[in-house]
């Protein structure tokens, strides 16, 4: 039975992993490798405003018990140098540049939210590079409801970063909010050598890219029918930024897909249910 992220005997790779750098295409990409497993590595693609230290250690540690997990800052984000592009397509090209610079001929990809947009773009444009994909809290190009993101952001303008995370990622129920607070405690546990926060320039570029992805694009689901890689699609039934209907629609378009919808869960459903998610992911990757 694979160990999960909160198992007390699991190795805490997330806490101690050193930040390293690889240079490619005129930029230095910051990354950390969690775990020492062989085989196809699992590369995590970050969400909007996310960096190395915004991943939940219960997730990264749980996955790293069985797989080499690689987290990275894309170009211009956090500790990486260069200019952050303002389109998902360019972000995908930069992510591919990083993966190839690491010498990986094939990878598994896991994308959360905006990272899921980038993951879709990679699997469509560089299919030979990708073995399997995990998409969580995300949607296809022109995702239903995503265009309301500016209104959601305006509604949380006066909130702290932590409170905004709880509002976006979880539901209003006590159980969901308590799980969100526990996730925050895990995310904030690492205090030494944390990643550099995103600059205003990088944040603006990422938001521009997400809002462009939100524009209507009727061919998106048809394009996903070209994806032959197995996909695990995970969402919460109360996802606000990217409503769950998008996960349902993607699962119908990607031929070899498995859909998991967590009840009473929001955008960060996998962080609300880390042990269950890790088990789903390990089972999926191990098939």
Secondary structure by P-SEA (a helix, b strand, c coil): ccccccccccccccccbbbbbbbcccbbbbbccccccccbbbbbbbccccccccccaaaaaaaacccbbbbbbccccccccccccccaaaaaaaaaaaaaaacccbbbbbbccaaaaaaaaaaacccccccbbbbccccccccccccaaaaaaaaaccccaaaaaaaacccccaaaaaaaaaaaaaaacccccccccccaaaaaaaaaaaaaaacccccccccccccccbbbbbbbcccccccaaaaaaaaacccbbbbbbbcccccccccccaaaaaaaaaaaaac
